[in-house]
């Protein structure tokens, strides 16, 4: 066999081994999505980020979640929580403060402590186990090492309360590269390096302080998603999805192999929520949500 033909044969074999029919179908385009899909495998505990599906009314989104088999909801106002719980959904992540201001700024530490404690109390009330927090944008004159120190000092002031209440504080990593849309990227955000985030979590050293691993943001800033999950899974308390580039559907127009990532997450023993946080672009946002759930229902 000629060397060129050998490479062709090897390429075909490798492709066949890596891209199975199920994966190809799972990441299908809009026209091939199943309008009747319901979560059946249930190995991944799925949630939805409410802000992504505005202007849909919260009660309508809740009903679609129930119909699809989604188990949780987040990113909605707290006055929606009673209706969500009544419908059988969990509050997968309770909000606290804005991503613009956070623990990287010592002048904001009191605010962070107050807002996160308030979120923890709400989490206890609605039987949620997670509250989100953010580093905030980097103030002038603060370098990487000082920023890490500020974050650790700020969050250590509140992590004891989380331990006492049995709630996990989840710090979110965000990308600073995409400046095309106010919710697709956040130029100026301090915790934009996922390895820096893991360093902060380790320095805080509490089982009740973990990273919110947003796969869209990680792919943009660092990549190597599966390896990072395997190496740091004990530091991760929550996951978010979205297609990259664009923060849109988990379809064949984006680069993340979500079925493979979901299987990697399951291999770590993770049993908390994975929330769909993509911004729908399809004609039917509910079909887009069904499709995203299908991709992750490995």
MIZALO-758203 format. One line per field, with one value per residue: residue number from 1; residue in three letters; y, z, x of N, C-alpha, C, CB in turn; chain. Coordinates in steps of 0.2 Angstrom, whole numbers, plus 5000, padded with zeros to 4 digits. Atoms other than C-alpha are relative to their C-alpha. Last residue first. Glycine has a CB too. Layout:
BEGIN
lonu: NUM  ...
milo: ALA  ...
n.py: Y  ...
n.pz: Z  ...
n.px: X  ...
ca.py: Y  ...
ca.pz: Z  ...
ca.px: X  ...
c.py: Y  ...
c.pz: Z  ...
c.px: X  ...
cb.py: Y  ...
cb.pz: Z  ...
cb.px: X  ...
pafi: A  ...
//
This chain:
BEGIN
lonu: 298  297  296  295  294  293  292  291  290  289  288  287  286  285  284  283  282  281  280  279  278  277  276  275  274  273  272  271  270  269  268  267  266  265  264  263  262  261  260  259  258  257  256  255  254  253  252  251  250  249  248  247  246  245  244  243  242  241  240  239  238  237  236  235  234  233  232  231  230  229  228  227  226  225  224  223  222  221  220  219  218  217  216  215  214  213  212  211  210  209  208  207  206  205  204  203  202  201  200  199  198  197  196  195  194  193  192  191  190  189  188  187  186  185  184  183  182  181  180  179  178  177  176  175  174  173  172  171  170  169  168  167  166  165  164  163  162  161  160  159  158  157  156  155  154  153  152  151  150  149  148  147  146  145  144  143  142  141  140  139  138  137  136  135  134  133  132  131  130  129  128  127  126  125  124  123  122  121  120  119  118  117  116  115  114  113  112  111  110  109  108  107  106  105  104  103  102  101  100  99  98  97  96  95  94  93  92  91  90  89  88  87  86  85  84  83  82  81  80  79  78  77  76  75  74  73  72  71  70  69  68  67  66  65  64  63  62  61  60  59  58  57  56  55  54  53  52  51  50  49  48  47  46  45  44  43  42  41  40  39  38  37  36  35  34  33  32  31  30  29  28  27  26  25  24  23  22  21  20  19  18  17  16  15  14  13  12  11  10  9  8  7  6  5  4  3  2  1
milo: UNK  UNK  UNK  UNK  UNK  UNK  UNK  UNK  UNK  UNK  UNK  UNK  UNK  UNK  UNK  UNK  UNK  UNK  UNK  UNK  UNK  UNK  UNK  UNK  UNK  UNK  UNK  UNK  UNK  UNK  UNK  UNK  UNK  UNK  UNK  UNK  UNK  UNK  UNK  UNK  UNK  UNK  UNK  UNK  UNK  UNK  UNK  UNK  UNK  UNK  UNK  UNK  UNK  UNK  UNK  UNK  UNK  UNK  UNK  UNK  UNK  UNK  UNK  UNK  UNK  UNK  UNK  UNK  UNK  UNK  UNK  UNK  UNK  UNK  UNK  UNK  UNK  UNK  UNK  UNK  UNK  UNK  UNK  UNK  UNK  UNK  UNK  UNK  UNK  UNK  UNK  UNK  UNK  UNK  UNK  UNK  UNK  UNK  UNK  UNK  UNK  UNK  UNK  UNK  UNK  UNK  UNK  UNK  UNK  UNK  UNK  UNK  UNK  UNK  UNK  UNK  UNK  UNK  UNK  UNK  UNK  UNK  UNK  UNK  UNK  UNK  UNK  UNK  UNK  UNK  UNK  UNK  UNK  UNK  UNK  UNK  UNK  UNK  UNK  UNK  UNK  UNK  UNK  UNK  UNK  UNK  UNK  UNK  UNK  UNK  UNK  UNK  UNK  UNK  UNK  UNK  UNK  UNK  UNK  UNK  UNK  UNK  UNK  UNK  UNK  UNK  UNK  UNK  UNK  UNK  UNK  UNK  UNK  UNK  UNK  UNK  UNK  UNK  UNK  UNK  UNK  UNK  UNK  UNK  UNK  UNK  UNK  UNK  UNK  UNK  UNK  UNK  UNK  UNK  UNK  UNK  UNK  UNK  UNK  UNK  UNK  UNK  UNK  UNK  UNK  UNK  UNK  UNK  UNK  UNK  UNK  UNK  UNK  UNK  UNK  UNK  UNK  UNK  UNK  UNK  UNK  UNK  UNK  UNK  UNK  UNK  UNK  UNK  UNK  UNK  UNK  UNK  UNK  UNK  UNK  UNK  UNK  UNK  UNK  UNK  UNK  UNK  UNK  UNK  UNK  UNK  UNK  UNK  UNK  UNK  UNK  UNK  UNK  UNK  UNK  UNK  UNK  UNK  UNK  UNK  UNK  UNK  UNK  UNK  UNK  UNK  UNK  UNK  UNK  UNK  UNK  UNK  UNK  UNK  UNK  UNK  UNK  UNK  UNK  UNK  UNK  UNK  UNK  UNK  UNK  UNK  UNK  UNK  UNK  UNK  UNK  UNK  UNK  UNK  UNK  UNK  UNK  UNK
n.py: 5006  5006  5001  5001  5006  5005  4999  5002  5007  5003  4999  5005  5006  5001  5003  4997  5004  4997  5003  4995  4997  4993  4997  4995  4997  4997  4993  5002  4993  5001  4998  5004  5006  4998  4999  5007  5002  4996  5002  5007  5001  5006  5005  5004  4998  4994  5001  5003  5005  5007  5003  5002  4997  4992  4995  5001  4995  5002  4997  4999  4999  5001  4997  4993  4999  5001  4995  4998  5006  5003  4995  5001  5006  5001  5006  5006  5005  4998  4994  5002  5004  4996  4995  5003  4999  5001  5001  4996  5004  4995  4996  5004  5002  5006  4999  4996  5004  5005  4997  4998  5006  5002  4995  5002  5006  5005  5003  5007  5003  5004  4997  4996  4994  4999  5006  5006  4999  5000  4999  4994  4998  4999  4993  4998  4997  4998  5001  4994  5002  4994  4999  4997  5006  5001  5001  5006  5005  5000  5003  5007  5002  4996  5003  5006  4998  4997  5005  5004  4997  4998  5006  5002  4997  5003  5007  5005  5007  5001  4998  4992  4999  4998  4993  4996  4998  4994  4998  4993  4996  5001  5000  5006  5004  5000  5004  5007  5002  5000  5006  5006  5000  5002  5008  5003  4999  5004  5007  5001  5000  5006  5003  4995  5001  4993  4998  5001  5006  4999  4994  5002  4999  4994  4996  4994  4993  4996  5004  4994  4998  4999  5006  5004  5003  5006  5005  5003  5004  5006  5005  5001  5004  4996  4996  4994  4994  4993  4994  5000  4996  5004  5002  5004  5006  5004  5003  5005  5005  5004  5004  5006  5005  5000  5005  4998  4995  5001  5002  4993  4997  4993  4994  4994  4994  4996  4993  5001  4997  5003  5007  5003  5000  5003  5003  4996  5003  5001  5007  5004  4999  4993  4998  4994  4996  4998  4996  4993  4997  4998  5005  4996  4995  5002  5005  4997  4995  5004  5003  4995  4998  5005  5000  4994  5002  5004  4996  4996  4994  4994
n.pz: 5003  4997  4994  5000  5004  4995  4995  5003  5001  4993  4998  5003  4997  4995  4994  5000  5004  5006  5006  5003  5007  4999  5007  5003  5006  5006  4999  5000  4998  4994  4994  4998  4996  4994  4996  4997  4995  4994  4997  4997  4994  5000  4994  5000  4995  5002  5004  5006  5000  4999  5003  4995  5000  4998  5002  5006  5006  5007  5005  5007  5004  4996  5004  4998  4993  4999  4995  4996  4996  4996  4994  4996  4997  4995  4997  5004  4998  4996  5003  5006  4999  4998  5005  5006  5005  5006  5005  5006  5006  5005  5001  5004  4997  4996  4995  4994  4996  4996  4995  4995  4996  4996  4995  4995  4996  5001  5007  5000  4997  4995  4993  5000  4995  4997  5003  4996  4993  4996  5005  4998  5005  5007  5002  5005  5006  5005  5007  5003  5007  5004  5004  5006  5005  5003  4995  4997  5005  5000  4994  5001  5001  4995  4993  4999  5000  4994  4995  5001  4998  4993  4997  5001  4996  4993  4999  5005  4997  4995  5002  4999  4997  5004  5001  4998  5005  4998  5005  5001  5003  4997  5005  5001  5006  5001  4995  5002  5005  4996  4996  5005  5001  4995  5000  5005  4999  4994  5002  5004  4996  4996  5001  4999  4993  4997  5002  4994  4996  4994  5001  5002  5007  5002  4994  5001  4998  4998  5001  5002  4995  5002  4999  5006  5000  4995  5002  5006  4998  4996  5004  5000  4994  4994  5000  5004  4996  5003  4996  4993  4997  4995  5003  5006  4998  4997  5005  5003  4995  5000  5006  4999  4995  4993  4998  4995  5000  5004  5007  5004  5003  4998  5005  4998  5004  4997  4999  4996  4993  4996  4998  4996  4993  4995  4994  4996  4999  4993  4998  5003  4998  5001  5007  5002  4994  5000  5006  4999  4995  5002  5000  5001  4996  4993  4998  5000  4994  4994  5000  4999  4993  4996  5002  4996  4993  4999  5001  4994  5001  5000
n.px: 4995  5003  4997  4993  4998  5001  4995  4994  5000  4999  4992  4997  5002  4995  5004  5007  5005  5000  5003  5005  4999  4999  5000  5005  4997  5004  5004  5007  5004  5005  4997  4995  5003  5003  4994  4997  5004  4999  4994  5001  5004  5003  4999  4995  4996  4996  4994  5001  4995  5002  5006  5004  5007  5001  4995  4996  5002  4999  5005  4998  5005  5007  5005  5001  5002  5007  5002  4995  4997  5005  5000  4995  5000  5005  4998  5001  4995  4994  4998  4998  4993  4995  4999  4997  5004  4996  5006  5000  4998  4998  5006  5004  5006  4999  5006  4998  4996  5004  5003  4995  4999  5006  5000  4995  5003  4995  5001  4999  4993  5002  4999  4994  5000  4993  4996  5001  4999  5007  5005  5003  5006  4998  4999  4995  5003  4995  5000  4997  4997  4999  4993  5001  5000  5006  5005  4999  5002  5007  5002  5001  5007  5005  4999  5005  5007  5002  4999  5005  5007  5001  5002  5007  5004  4999  5003  4997  5000  4994  4994  4998  4994  4995  5001  4994  4996  4997  4995  5001  4995  4993  4994  4997  5002  5008  5003  4999  5005  5006  5000  5001  5008  5004  4999  5004  5007  5002  4999  5006  5006  5001  5006  5005  5001  5000  4993  4995  4999  4997  4996  4993  4998  4998  4997  4996  5003  4995  4993  4996  4995  4993  4996  5000  5007  5000  4995  5004  5006  4998  5002  5007  5002  5001  5007  5000  4996  5000  4999  5001  4994  4997  4993  5001  5003  4995  4996  5004  5000  4994  5000  5005  4997  5002  5005  5005  5005  5007  4998  4999  5006  4999  5000  5003  5000  5005  4999  4994  5000  4994  5002  4995  5000  4995  5004  5005  5006  5002  5000  5005  5007  5003  5003  4999  5001  5007  5001  4997  5004  5007  5005  5006  5001  4999  5005  5006  5000  5001  5007  5004  5000  5004  5007  5002  5001  5006  5006  5000  4997  5004
ca.py: 5054  5067  5082  5083  5080  5094  5106  5100  5102  5119  5124  5117  5128  5143  5140  5151  5146  5159  5154  5161  5147  5144  5126  5121  5106  5102  5091  5072  5073  5055  5060  5049  5058  5074  5065  5058  5076  5082  5069  5072  5091  5091  5109  5118  5126  5126  5108  5112  5116  5132  5149  5157  5164  5154  5142  5134  5136  5125  5129  5118  5118  5113  5111  5109  5090  5090  5098  5086  5077  5093  5102  5087  5088  5106  5108  5126  5141  5157  5153  5135  5140  5153  5141  5127  5137  5129  5137  5134  5128  5135  5124  5110  5124  5127  5146  5143  5129  5138  5153  5142  5134  5151  5156  5140  5145  5162  5175  5179  5197  5204  5218  5213  5203  5191  5184  5194  5212  5207  5208  5210  5192  5190  5193  5176  5172  5160  5159  5157  5144  5145  5129  5128  5117  5132  5131  5129  5143  5154  5149  5154  5172  5181  5168  5175  5192  5186  5174  5187  5200  5189  5183  5201  5205  5191  5196  5215  5228  5246  5250  5240  5222  5218  5207  5191  5183  5174  5160  5151  5132  5119  5124  5119  5134  5142  5136  5144  5160  5161  5157  5171  5183  5178  5180  5198  5203  5196  5203  5220  5220  5214  5228  5240  5225  5224  5206  5200  5207  5220  5218  5200  5207  5200  5185  5173  5156  5140  5124  5130  5113  5110  5101  5113  5120  5123  5133  5143  5147  5152  5165  5179  5176  5182  5170  5164  5147  5132  5113  5096  5097  5083  5091  5094  5100  5112  5118  5122  5132  5141  5146  5151  5162  5171  5170  5187  5180  5163  5166  5175  5158  5148  5130  5114  5096  5082  5072  5053  5056  5044  5049  5068  5071  5075  5079  5092  5082  5092  5088  5105  5114  5106  5090  5088  5073  5065  5066  5060  5045  5040  5039  5052  5045  5028  5031  5046  5037  5023  5035  5044  5028  5023  5039  5039  5022  5027  5041  5029  5017  5000
ca.pz: 5134  5137  5133  5115  5117  5130  5118  5105  5116  5120  5102  5099  5112  5104  5088  5074  5079  5087  5105  5117  5126  5145  5146  5164  5170  5188  5201  5200  5196  5197  5186  5172  5171  5166  5153  5146  5145  5136  5123  5120  5119  5106  5106  5089  5083  5068  5070  5085  5103  5100  5102  5112  5096  5093  5102  5107  5125  5141  5160  5173  5193  5208  5200  5212  5213  5194  5192  5181  5173  5169  5163  5151  5144  5141  5132  5128  5138  5135  5122  5127  5145  5142  5132  5144  5160  5174  5190  5202  5220  5237  5250  5250  5257  5253  5249  5241  5230  5224  5219  5210  5200  5195  5189  5179  5171  5166  5164  5183  5182  5170  5160  5143  5147  5133  5125  5137  5132  5114  5101  5114  5114  5122  5140  5144  5161  5175  5188  5207  5214  5233  5239  5253  5268  5280  5291  5276  5267  5282  5283  5265  5268  5274  5265  5249  5251  5256  5242  5229  5236  5235  5218  5212  5220  5211  5194  5195  5203  5198  5190  5196  5188  5184  5196  5204  5203  5214  5211  5225  5226  5236  5233  5245  5242  5259  5260  5244  5249  5265  5254  5242  5257  5262  5245  5244  5261  5259  5241  5247  5261  5250  5237  5242  5242  5223  5216  5227  5215  5204  5186  5188  5197  5215  5222  5211  5216  5206  5202  5209  5208  5197  5203  5196  5214  5215  5199  5204  5221  5213  5201  5213  5215  5197  5184  5181  5187  5183  5187  5182  5163  5158  5141  5147  5164  5156  5144  5158  5167  5151  5150  5168  5166  5151  5135  5132  5137  5134  5139  5155  5161  5162  5160  5170  5167  5178  5166  5168  5164  5150  5144  5142  5130  5112  5103  5091  5086  5078  5060  5053  5066  5062  5070  5085  5092  5075  5072  5090  5088  5071  5079  5076  5084  5077  5060  5059  5064  5052  5037  5042  5043  5026  5018  5027  5020  5003  5003  5010  4995  5000
ca.px: 4869  4855  4866  4862  4844  4843  4850  4838  4823  4829  4831  4813  4807  4816  4807  4814  4831  4843  4841  4854  4863  4863  4857  4861  4871  4865  4873  4878  4896  4904  4919  4914  4898  4907  4917  4901  4894  4909  4908  4890  4894  4907  4911  4913  4897  4887  4882  4870  4872  4862  4869  4883  4890  4906  4904  4888  4881  4882  4883  4890  4890  4900  4918  4933  4932  4932  4949  4959  4945  4936  4952  4955  4938  4938  4954  4949  4956  4948  4934  4931  4931  4917  4906  4909  4904  4912  4904  4919  4918  4916  4907  4920  4932  4950  4949  4966  4960  4945  4957  4969  4954  4949  4966  4966  4949  4957  4943  4942  4945  4931  4937  4929  4913  4908  4892  4880  4884  4886  4901  4914  4920  4937  4934  4927  4918  4922  4908  4911  4899  4895  4889  4875  4875  4870  4885  4896  4889  4891  4909  4911  4906  4922  4933  4925  4933  4950  4952  4946  4957  4972  4968  4967  4983  4992  4984  4987  4976  4980  4963  4949  4946  4928  4918  4925  4907  4895  4882  4872  4870  4861  4843  4829  4819  4821  4839  4843  4835  4846  4861  4857  4855  4872  4879  4872  4879  4896  4898  4892  4904  4918  4915  4929  4941  4938  4942  4927  4914  4906  4901  4895  4880  4876  4867  4857  4851  4856  4847  4830  4822  4807  4791  4778  4775  4794  4794  4778  4786  4803  4796  4796  4815  4818  4824  4842  4839  4828  4828  4823  4821  4809  4804  4786  4791  4803  4790  4778  4792  4795  4777  4776  4792  4784  4794  4803  4815  4822  4841  4836  4828  4844  4838  4842  4848  4853  4863  4860  4842  4842  4824  4823  4809  4810  4793  4799  4815  4828  4833  4828  4837  4854  4860  4871  4863  4862  4881  4884  4872  4879  4897  4911  4927  4929  4923  4934  4949  4945  4943  4959  4969  4963  4968  4985  4988  4983  4996  5010  5006  5000
c.py: 4994  4994  4994  4998  4998  4993  4994  5000  4997  4993  4997  5000  4994  4994  4999  4998  5003  4997  5005  4998  5005  5003  5007  5002  5004  5002  5002  5007  4998  5006  4999  5002  4995  4994  5003  5001  4993  4998  5003  4998  4993  4998  4994  4995  4995  5002  5006  4999  4996  4995  4993  4998  4999  5002  4999  5005  4998  5006  4998  5004  5001  5001  4998  5003  5007  5001  4998  5004  5002  4994  4997  5004  4998  4994  4998  4994  4994  4995  5002  5007  4999  4997  5005  5005  4998  5001  4999  4998  5005  4996  5006  5004  4995  4998  4993  5001  5004  4996  4995  5003  5002  4994  4998  5004  4997  4994  4994  4997  4993  4996  4996  5003  5002  5006  5001  4994  4993  5000  5001  5002  5007  5003  5001  5007  5002  5003  5003  4998  5006  4999  5006  5001  5002  4994  4999  4998  4993  4995  5000  4996  4992  4997  5003  4996  4994  5002  5003  4995  4996  5003  5001  4993  4999  5004  4997  4993  4995  4993  4999  5001  5008  5003  5002  5007  5004  5001  5007  5003  5008  5004  4999  4999  4994  4996  5000  4995  4993  4998  4999  4993  4995  5000  4997  4992  4997  5000  4995  4993  4998  5000  4994  4997  5005  5000  5008  5003  5000  4994  5002  5006  4998  5000  5007  5004  5005  5007  5005  4998  5007  5002  5001  4994  4995  4996  4994  4994  4996  4996  4993  4994  4999  4996  5003  5003  5006  5005  5007  5006  5000  5003  4995  4996  4995  4993  4995  4996  4994  4995  4996  4996  4994  4995  5001  4995  5002  5006  5000  4998  5006  5004  5006  5005  5006  5007  5003  5007  4999  5002  4997  4993  4997  5001  4997  4997  5004  4997  4999  4993  4996  5001  5007  5003  5007  5005  5002  5004  5007  5004  5003  4994  5004  5006  4999  4996  5003  5004  4996  4998  5006  5001  4995  5001  5005  4998  4996  5005  5004  5006
c.pz: 5004  4997  5004  5006  5000  4997  5005  5004  4997  5000  5006  5001  4997  5005  5006  5006  5000  4995  4994  4994  4998  4993  5001  4993  4997  4994  4993  5001  4999  5001  5006  5007  5002  5004  5007  5004  5003  5006  5007  5003  5003  5006  4999  5006  5002  5005  4997  4996  4994  5000  5001  4998  5006  5000  4993  4999  4994  4996  4993  4996  4992  4995  5004  4996  5002  5007  5002  5006  5005  5004  5004  5006  5005  5004  5006  5004  4996  5000  5003  4996  4993  5000  5002  4995  4993  4994  4993  4996  4993  4994  4995  4998  4995  5003  5004  5005  5006  5004  5004  5006  5006  5004  5005  5006  5005  5004  4998  4993  4999  5003  5006  5007  5001  5005  5002  4996  5004  5007  5003  4995  5002  4995  4993  4999  4995  4994  4997  4992  4997  4994  4997  4996  4993  4995  4997  5006  5003  4996  5001  5006  5000  5000  5005  5006  5001  5001  5007  5006  4999  5003  5007  5003  5000  5005  5007  5002  4995  5004  5006  4998  5001  5004  4995  4999  5003  4994  5003  4996  4999  4997  5003  4994  4999  4995  5000  5005  4998  4995  5004  5003  4995  4999  5006  5000  4995  5001  5006  4998  4996  5004  5004  4999  5002  5008  5003  4998  5004  5004  5006  4999  4999  4992  4997  5006  4999  5002  5002  5000  4998  5006  4998  5000  4994  5000  5004  4997  4994  5002  5003  4996  5001  5006  5007  4999  4995  5004  4996  5004  5008  5003  5005  4997  4994  5003  5003  4995  4997  5005  5000  4994  5001  5004  5007  5001  4992  5001  4996  4993  4996  4997  5003  4995  5002  4997  5003  5001  5004  5007  5004  5002  5003  5007  5005  5006  5004  5001  5007  5002  4997  5002  5000  4993  4999  5006  5001  4994  5001  5005  4997  4998  4999  5005  5007  5002  5001  5006  5007  5000  5002  5007  5004  4999  5005  5007  5002  5000  5007  5000
c.px: 4998  5003  4997  5003  5007  5001  5000  5006  5006  4999  5001  5008  5003  4999  5004  4996  4994  4995  5001  4997  4994  5001  5000  5001  4994  5005  4997  4995  4993  4996  4996  5003  5005  4997  4998  5006  5002  4996  5002  5006  4999  4997  4996  5001  5005  5005  5003  5007  4999  5006  4999  4993  4996  4992  5002  5005  5005  4999  5002  4995  5003  4994  4993  4994  4999  4998  4993  4998  5005  5003  4994  5000  5006  5000  4996  5002  5000  5005  5007  5004  5002  5007  5006  5001  5004  4996  5004  4994  4999  5003  5001  4994  4995  4994  4999  4995  5003  5005  4996  4996  5005  5001  4995  5001  5006  4997  5005  4998  5001  5007  4999  5001  5007  5000  5007  5004  5000  5001  4993  4995  4997  4995  5002  5000  5005  4997  5006  5000  5002  5004  5000  5007  4999  4999  4993  4995  5001  4997  4993  4998  5000  4993  4996  5001  4995  4993  4997  5000  4995  4994  5000  4998  4993  4996  5001  4997  5002  5000  5005  5007  5001  5006  5006  4998  5006  5005  5003  5006  4998  5005  5006  5005  5003  4997  4993  4997  5001  4994  4994  5000  4999  4993  4997  5000  4995  4992  4997  5000  4994  4994  4999  4993  4994  4999  5001  5007  5006  5001  5004  5005  5007  5001  5001  5002  5005  4997  5005  5008  5003  5004  5007  5005  5000  4993  5000  5005  4997  4994  5001  4997  4992  4997  4999  4993  5000  5004  5000  5001  4998  5006  5003  5006  4998  4997  5005  5004  4996  5000  5006  5000  4995  5003  4999  4994  4999  4995  4993  5001  5002  4995  5001  5000  4995  4999  4994  5003  5006  5001  5006  4999  5006  4998  5005  4997  4995  4993  4998  4999  4995  4993  4998  4998  5002  4999  4992  4998  5003  4997  4993  4994  4993  4998  5000  4994  4993  5000  4999  4993  4995  5000  4996  4992  4997  5000  4994  4994  4999  5004
cb.py: 5002  5000  5006  5007  4999  5000  5006  5004  4998  5003  5007  5000  4999  5006  4994  4997  4993  5001  4998  5007  4994  5002  4997  5006  4994  5005  5005  4995  5005  4998  5008  5000  4996  5005  5005  4996  4999  5008  5001  4996  5004  4994  5004  5004  5002  5005  4995  5003  4995  4998  5002  5006  4997  5004  5000  4999  5007  4994  5008  4993  5007  5005  4997  5004  4997  4993  5007  5004  4995  4998  5007  5002  4994  5001  5001  5000  4998  5003  5006  4998  4994  5004  5004  4994  5008  4992  5005  4999  4994  5005  5002  4994  5006  5000  5001  5007  4997  4996  5005  5005  4995  4999  5007  4999  4995  5002  5006  4996  5002  4994  5006  5004  4997  5001  5001  4998  5004  4994  4994  5006  4994  4993  5003  4996  5006  4994  5003  5001  4996  5006  4994  5006  4995  5006  5007  4999  5001  5007  5004  4997  5003  5007  5000  4996  5004  5007  4997  4996  5006  5004  4995  5000  5008  5001  4995  5000  4998  5005  5008  5001  4997  5006  5005  4998  5005  4999  5002  5004  4997  4993  5006  4994  5005  5007  5003  4999  5005  5006  5000  5000  5007  5004  4998  5003  5008  5002  4998  5004  5007  5000  4998  5006  5003  5005  5000  4993  4994  5006  5006  4996  5007  5003  4997  5004  4999  5001  4998  5006  4995  5006  4994  5004  5005  5003  5003  5005  5005  5002  5000  5007  5002  5006  4994  4999  4997  5002  5000  4995  5007  4993  5005  5004  5002  5004  5005  5002  5002  5005  5005  5003  5003  5001  4993  5006  5006  4994  4994  5003  5002  5002  4999  5003  4999  5000  5003  4996  4997  5001  4996  5004  4997  5003  4994  5003  4993  5007  4997  5000  5008  5002  4995  5001  4998  4993  4996  4999  4996  4994  4997  5005  5006  4998  4994  5003  5004  4995  4996  5006  5002  4993  5000  5006  4998  4994  5004  5005  5004  5000
cb.pz: 5001  4998  5005  4997  4993  5003  5003  4993  4996  5005  4999  4992  5001  5005  4998  4993  5002  4996  5001  4999  4995  5005  4996  5005  4995  5001  5004  5005  4994  5006  5000  4995  4995  4999  4997  4994  4997  4999  4995  4994  5000  4998  5006  5000  5007  4999  4995  4996  5007  4995  4992  5005  4994  4996  5006  4994  5002  4998  5001  4997  5002  5005  4993  4998  5004  4997  4997  4997  4994  4996  4998  4996  4995  4997  5003  4994  5007  5006  5001  4995  5004  5006  4999  4998  4999  5001  5000  4995  4999  5003  5006  5004  5002  5004  4996  4997  4996  4995  4997  4997  4996  4995  4997  4996  4996  5001  4995  5005  5007  4998  5000  4994  5007  4994  4992  5000  5003  4997  4995  5000  5000  4997  5005  4994  5002  4999  4997  5002  4996  5004  4995  5000  5003  4996  5004  5003  4993  4998  5006  4997  4994  4998  5002  4994  4994  5001  5001  4994  4995  5002  4998  4993  5000  5002  4996  5001  5003  5005  4998  5008  4997  4996  5006  4996  4995  5007  4993  5007  4993  4999  4996  5000  4994  5000  5007  4999  4994  5003  5005  4995  4996  5007  5000  4993  5000  5006  4998  4993  5004  5004  4992  4996  5003  4996  4993  5001  4996  5004  4998  4993  4998  5004  5003  4995  5008  4994  4993  5005  5001  4995  4996  4994  4999  5007  4999  4994  5004  5006  4993  4999  5006  4999  5000  4993  5001  4999  5003  5003  4997  4997  4998  4995  5004  5006  4995  4997  5006  5002  4994  5002  5007  5001  4999  4996  5004  5003  4999  5003  5006  4998  4997  5007  4993  5008  4994  4996  5004  4996  4994  5005  5003  4998  4997  4995  5004  5003  4998  4992  4998  4993  4999  5000  5006  5001  4994  5001  5006  4997  5007  4994  4999  5002  4996  4993  5000  5000  4994  4995  5002  4998  4993  4998  5003  4995  4994  5000  4994  5006
cb.px: 5007  4992  4999  5003  4997  4993  5000  5001  4994  4995  5002  4999  4992  5000  4996  4996  5000  5007  4993  5003  5000  5005  4994  5000  5002  4996  5004  4998  5002  5004  5001  5006  4995  4994  5005  5002  4993  4999  5006  4998  4994  5005  4997  5006  4997  4995  4998  4995  4999  4995  4999  5000  4997  5004  5006  4995  5001  4996  5001  5001  4996  5000  5000  5006  5005  4998  5001  5006  5003  4994  4998  5007  4999  4993  5008  5005  5000  4998  4995  4995  4999  4999  4993  4997  4998  5003  4995  5006  4996  5005  4996  4998  4995  5005  4993  5003  5006  4997  4995  5005  5003  4994  5000  5007  4997  5007  5001  4995  5000  4995  4996  5001  4998  5005  5000  4993  4996  4996  4999  5006  4995  5003  5006  4998  4996  5005  4994  5007  4995  5004  5001  4996  4995  4997  4999  5008  5004  4997  5003  5007  4997  5000  5007  5001  4998  5004  5007  5000  4999  5006  5006  4999  5002  5007  5004  5008  4993  4999  5000  4999  5006  4997  5000  5006  4996  5004  4997  5000  5002  5002  4999  4995  5000  4998  5003  5008  5000  4998  5006  5005  4999  5002  5008  5002  4998  5004  5007  5001  5000  5006  4999  5000  5006  4995  5000  5000  5000  4996  4996  5000  4999  5005  5006  4996  4999  5006  5001  4999  5005  5000  4998  5002  4995  5002  5007  4999  4995  5004  5004  4997  5003  4995  4994  5003  5007  4992  5007  5005  5000  5002  5004  4996  4993  5003  5003  4994  4996  5006  4999  4993  5002  4992  5003  4996  5003  4997  5004  5006  4997  5007  4993  5004  4997  5001  5003  5005  4994  5006  4999  5003  4993  5006  4996  4995  5001  5001  5006  5001  4999  5001  4994  5008  5004  4996  5001  5007  5001  4996  4999  5000  5005  5007  5000  4998  5006  5006  4999  5001  5007  5003  4999  5003  5007  5000  5000  5006  4999  4995
pafi: A  A  A  A  A  A  A  A  A  A  A  A  A  A  A  A  A  A  A  A  A  A  A  A  A  A  A  A  A  A  A  A  A  A  A  A  A  A  A  A  A  A  A  A  A  A  A  A  A  A  A  A  A  A  A  A  A  A  A  A  A  A  A  A  A  A  A  A  A  A  A  A  A  A  A  A  A  A  A  A  A  A  A  A  A  A  A  A  A  A  A  A  A  A  A  A  A  A  A  A  A  A  A  A  A  A  A  A  A  A  A  A  A  A  A  A  A  A  A  A  A  A  A  A  A  A  A  A  A  A  A  A  A  A  A  A  A  A  A  A  A  A  A  A  A  A  A  A  A  A  A  A  A  A  A  A  A  A  A  A  A  A  A  A  A  A  A  A  A  A  A  A  A  A  A  A  A  A  A  A  A  A  A  A  A  A  A  A  A  A  A  A  A  A  A  A  A  A  A  A  A  A  A  A  A  A  A  A  A  A  A  A  A  A  A  A  A  A  A  A  A  A  A  A  A  A  A  A  A  A  A  A  A  A  A  A  A  A  A  A  A  A  A  A  A  A  A  A  A  A  A  A  A  A  A  A  A  A  A  A  A  A  A  A  A  A  A  A  A  A  A  A  A  A  A  A  A  A  A  A  A  A  A  A  A  A  A  A  A  A  A  A  A  A  A  A  A  A
//
